[in-house]
Amino acid sequence: MRFKKAARLRRRREFLAVQERGRKLPAGPYLVLLLPNGCGRARLGITVSSKVSGAVGRNRVKRWVREAFRARADALPPVDVVIIARREAPESGLAAARAAIEVAVRAGGPAA
C-alpha cells in the first residue's frame, strides 16, 4: 500500500512549524514531535540524518517508521507527527518504530 501525499509532511515550512511549536516526546531511539493541524487527518514527516547511518540504514529506518504509522494512523487525531531518528535507530528495528508511534498515539489523544 502506498504512502499517499495527503498523509505526509512535504514542505520544509511544515517540518519547521512542528519542530518550533510542537510537543517533543522522547521515544527511545526516536524523538517524536506533535503539533495539531487543521487538515482533519494525521500526517507524518520523517527525519533521518546522514549521521545516523549510510543510505541503506536510513532508508530502512524510514520504511519502519512509515509501516508503523500506516498501522496506527487511524488511532491518531489530526496532528502533524515528525519522527526524528537518533543514531541507535538502525539497530533498534521495527519494534522501536512501532513504540515511537504508540507514544504519539498516547500523547495525541484528547488532550492534544
Secondary structure as the mmCIF struct_conf table of DSSP 4:
data_model
#
loop_
_struct_conf.conf_type_id
_struct_conf.id
_struct_conf.beg_label_comp_id
_struct_conf.beg_label_asym_id
_struct_conf.beg_label_seq_id
_struct_conf.end_label_comp_id
_struct_conf.end_label_asym_id
_struct_conf.end_label_seq_id
HELX_RH_3T_P HELX_RH_3T_P1 LYS A 5 ALA A 7
STRN STRN1 ARG A 8 ARG A 8
BEND BEND1 ARG A 11 ARG A 11
HELX_RH_AL_P HELX_RH_AL_P1 ARG A 12 ARG A 21
BEND BEND2 GLY A 22 GLY A 22
STRN STRN2 ARG A 23 ALA A 27
TURN_TY1_P TURN_TY1_P1 GLY A 28 PRO A 29
STRN STRN3 TYR A 30 PRO A 36
BEND BEND3 GLY A 38 ARG A 41
STRN STRN4 ARG A 43 THR A 47
TURN_TY1_P TURN_TY1_P2 SER A 50 VAL A 52
HELX_RH_AL_P HELX_RH_AL_P2 ALA A 55 ARG A 72
HELX_RH_3T_P HELX_RH_3T_P2 ALA A 73 ALA A 75
BEND BEND4 LEU A 76 LEU A 76
BEND BEND5 PRO A 78 PRO A 78
STRN STRN5 VAL A 79 ALA A 85
TURN_TY1_P TURN_TY1_P3 ARG A 87 GLU A 88
HELX_RH_AL_P HELX_RH_AL_P3 ALA A 89 ALA A 107
TURN_TY1_P TURN_TY1_P4 GLY A 108 GLY A 108
BEND BEND6 GLY A 109 GLY A 109
TURN_TY1_P TURN_TY1_P5 PRO A 110 ALA A 111
#
